[in-house]
Amino acid sequence: MLKLGTVFSGIGAVEHALDRLGIPYEIEFACDNGERRLNTSYEEIEKATAGMTNAEKDAYVAALYDAETGTNYVEQSYKANYSIGAACD
């Protein structure tokens, strides 16, 4: 089985092609920010997250994206069409 990881591939062109070709695959990871931009600067984030664990930093940044940019429609669409960590045939 092909194991797939995608970064900034949008809503799954590669996955769709594999589906159409009948090639079984498993999505190991997928990453895309949905073209969302933060108003908070990198420096402000670094200052605010100093001393936090990675999990705390992730939660802080996720909350910033939710507060400043709203719904990530690319993520929502991708997850509606594909299962991450599950086999697809």
C-alpha positions in Angstrom: 0.0 0.0 0.0 1.2 3.5 -0.9 1.6 5.8 2.2 0.9 9.4 1.4 1.8 12.7 3.1 0.8 16.1 1.6 1.8 19.6 2.4 -0.2 22.5 1.0 -1.9 20.4 -1.7 -5.3 22.0 -1.3 -8.3 19.8 -1.2 -6.7 16.6 -2.4 -5.7 16.5 -6.1 -3.2 13.7 -5.6 -5.7 11.7 -3.5 -8.4 12.1 -6.1 -6.0 11.0 -8.8 -5.1 7.9 -6.8 -8.8 7.1 -6.3 -9.5 7.4 -10.0 -6.6 5.2 -10.8 -7.7 2.6 -8.3 -4.4 2.7 -6.4 -4.8 1.9 -2.7 -3.2 4.4 -0.3 -3.1 5.5 3.3 -2.9 9.2 4.2 -0.2 9.5 6.9 -0.5 13.3 7.3 -1.9 16.3 5.5 -1.1 20.0 6.2 -2.6 23.2 4.7 -3.4 26.5 6.3 -6.3 27.3 3.9 -4.7 30.6 2.9 -5.5 32.1 6.3 -3.2 34.9 7.5 -2.7 36.0 11.1 -2.7 39.6 12.1 -0.5 38.7 15.1 3.2 38.9 14.2 5.7 36.1 14.6 7.5 38.1 17.2 4.3 38.6 19.2 3.6 34.9 19.1 7.2 34.0 20.2 6.9 36.4 23.1 3.5 35.1 24.2 4.5 31.5 23.9 7.9 31.7 25.6 8.1 29.0 28.3 5.1 27.0 26.9 5.3 23.4 26.0 4.8 22.5 22.3 1.3 21.3 23.1 0.5 24.7 24.7 2.0 26.6 21.8 0.0 24.6 19.3 -3.2 25.3 21.3 -2.3 29.0 21.5 -1.7 29.3 17.7 -4.8 27.3 16.9 -6.9 29.7 19.1 -5.3 32.7 17.3 -6.3 31.2 13.9 -9.9 30.6 15.1 -10.1 34.1 16.6 -8.5 36.0 13.8 -9.5 34.1 10.7 -12.5 31.9 11.4 -13.2 28.6 9.8 -10.5 26.8 7.7 -12.7 25.7 4.8 -9.9 23.9 3.1 -9.4 21.7 6.2 -13.1 21.2 6.5 -13.5 20.1 2.9 -10.4 17.9 3.0 -11.5 16.0 6.1 -15.0 15.6 4.6 -13.5 13.8 1.6 -10.5 11.9 3.1 -9.6 10.0 6.3 -6.2 10.7 7.7 -4.5 7.6 9.1 -7.0 5.3 7.4 -6.6 3.2 4.3 -8.3 4.4 1.2 -9.2 2.1 -1.7 
